[in-house]
Amino acid sequence: MIELSQGQDFAVVGPEGQPLTRVQMGVGWEHVPTAGFAGSGAAPVDLDASAVQFAGGTLFDLAFFNNLATRDGSVVHLGDNTTGQGEGDDETISVDLTTVYARVDTILFLVSSYQGHSLEYVRNAYCRLSDDHGAELARITITLGVRETGLVMAKLVRDGGGWKLRAIGSGIALKTPTESIESLLPYV
């Protein structure tokens, strides 16, 4: 497993250097003890993972809590965790790289606060790429407080006949991926 820093790339290949065909992006987080209803009387912190596909800089499709799979079925959101509680990944998105539509060149992975909480209420946020057997390949850990309501964590980018993962870790002001596609364009 490789820990990636902002801007670093990781080739999405197996132990023998062969391109992987299926991966999962798991995301996790914890909220600070004073966040949400118990601390402020506000709604509980509910973060959502999303995968947004782009083809040549144009939105192609997306998978998130309100649309669990892309039209081609290549990207599938495995379910919405509204509390962030529990061990392991809080939400997981599965990607079949062999069936991603040929024009799609970028898949952005982000988390956002459905209730509009600043991500300063979140700690230990991460995204991790694993193979179809569950072996963790790369991890991106976000350690700094993010004032915005969303975070572009990473992206998968076509790289010749395969894919590479790039760590991003940049705050963004949105609550759902459909709220402002324009704000995602600089990360494509």
Residue pairs with C-beta under 8 A, 6 or more apart in sequence:
1 136
1 137
1 138
1 139
2 10
2 137
2 138
2 139
3 138
3 139
3 140
3 141
4 10
4 138
4 139
4 140
4 154
4 165
4 167
5 167
6 167
6 168
6 169
6 170
7 166
7 167
7 168
8 166
8 167
9 164
9 165
9 166
9 167
10 129
10 137
10 138
10 164
10 165
10 166
10 167
11 159
11 162
11 164
12 19
12 20
12 23
12 97
12 129
12 137
12 156
12 162
12 163
12 164
12 165
13 19
13 20
13 162
14 20
14 131
19 97
19 161
19 162
19 163
20 97
20 131
20 132
20 137
20 162
20 163
21 96
21 97
21 98
21 132
22 94
22 95
22 96
22 97
22 98
22 131
22 132
23 94
23 95
23 97
23 129
23 130
23 131
23 132
23 137
23 156
24 92
24 93
24 94
24 95
24 129
24 130
24 131
24 132
24 134
25 49
25 51
25 92
25 93
25 95
25 109
25 127
25 128
25 129
25 154
26 88
26 89
26 91
26 92
26 127
26 128
26 130
27 47
27 49
27 89
27 90
27 91
27 92
27 93
27 109
27 111
27 125
27 126
27 127
27 128
27 153
28 88
28 89
28 90
28 124
28 125
28 126
28 128
29 47
29 84
29 90
29 111
29 122
29 123
29 124
29 125
29 126
30 84
30 122
30 123
30 124
31 45
31 84
31 121
31 122
31 123
32 39
32 121
32 122
32 123
33 39
34 40
34 121
35 44
35 45
35 117
35 121
35 122
36 42
36 43
36 44
36 45
36 117
36 121
37 43
37 44
42 115
42 117
43 115
43 117
44 82
44 83
44 115
45 84
45 113
45 115
45 117
45 121
45 122
46 82
46 83
46 84
46 113
46 114
46 115
47 84
47 90
47 91
47 111
47 112
47 113
47 114
47 122
48 64
48 65
48 80
48 91
48 111
48 112
48 113
48 114
48 176
49 64
49 77
49 90
49 91
49 92
49 93
49 109
49 110
49 111
50 62
50 63
50 64
50 65
50 77
50 93
50 108
50 109
50 110
50 111
50 112
50 176
50 177
51 62
51 63
51 64
51 70
51 75
51 77
51 93
51 95
51 107
51 108
51 109
52 59
52 62
52 107
52 108
52 110
52 177
52 181
52 184
53 59
53 60
53 61
53 62
53 70
53 75
53 100
53 101
53 104
53 106
53 107
54 60
54 104
54 105
54 106
54 107
54 108
54 188
55 101
55 103
55 104
55 105
56 103
56 105
57 185
57 188
59 181
60 101
60 103
60 104
61 70
61 71
61 72
61 75
61 101
61 104
62 70
62 75
62 177
62 178
63 69
63 70
63 75
63 76
63 77
63 93
64 77
64 176
64 177
64 178
65 77
65 80
65 114
66 176
67 77
68 76
68 77
68 78
68 79
69 75
69 76
69 77
70 76
72 99
72 100
72 101
73 96
73 99
74 95
74 96
74 97
74 99
74 100
74 101
75 93
75 94
75 95
75 96
75 100
75 107
76 93
76 94
76 95
77 91
77 92
77 93
78 91
78 92
78 93
78 94
79 91
79 92
80 91
81 90
81 91
84 90
89 128
93 109
95 107
95 156
97 156
97 163
100 107
104 158
105 157
105 158
106 155
106 156
106 157
106 158
106 188
107 155
107 156
108 152
108 154
108 155
108 168
108 184
108 187
108 188
109 127
109 152
109 153
109 154
109 155
109 156
110 150
110 151
110 152
110 153
110 172
110 177
110 184
111 119
111 125
111 127
111 150
111 151
111 153
112 149
112 150
112 151
112 172
112 174
112 175
112 176
112 177
113 119
113 149
113 150
113 175
114 175
114 176
115 175
116 149
116 175
117 149
118 146
118 147
118 148
118 149
119 125
119 145
119 146
119 147
119 148
119 149
119 150
119 151
119 171
120 145
120 146
120 147
122 146
124 141
125 141
125 142
125 146
125 151
125 153
126 139
126 140
126 141
126 142
127 139
127 140
127 153
127 154
128 136
128 137
128 138
128 139
128 140
129 136
129 137
129 138
129 139
129 154
129 165
130 136
130 137
131 137
138 165
140 153
140 154
140 167
140 168
140 169
142 151
142 153
142 169
146 171
147 171
148 171
148 172
148 173
148 174
149 172
149 173
149 174
149 175
150 171
150 172
150 173
150 174
150 175
151 169
151 170
151 171
151 172
152 168
152 169
152 170
152 172
152 184
152 187
153 167
153 168
153 169
154 165
154 166
154 167
154 168
154 169
155 165
155 166
155 168
155 187
155 188
156 163
156 164
156 165
157 163
157 164
157 165
157 166
168 187
170 187
172 183
172 184
172 187
173 180
173 183
174 180
174 183
177 184
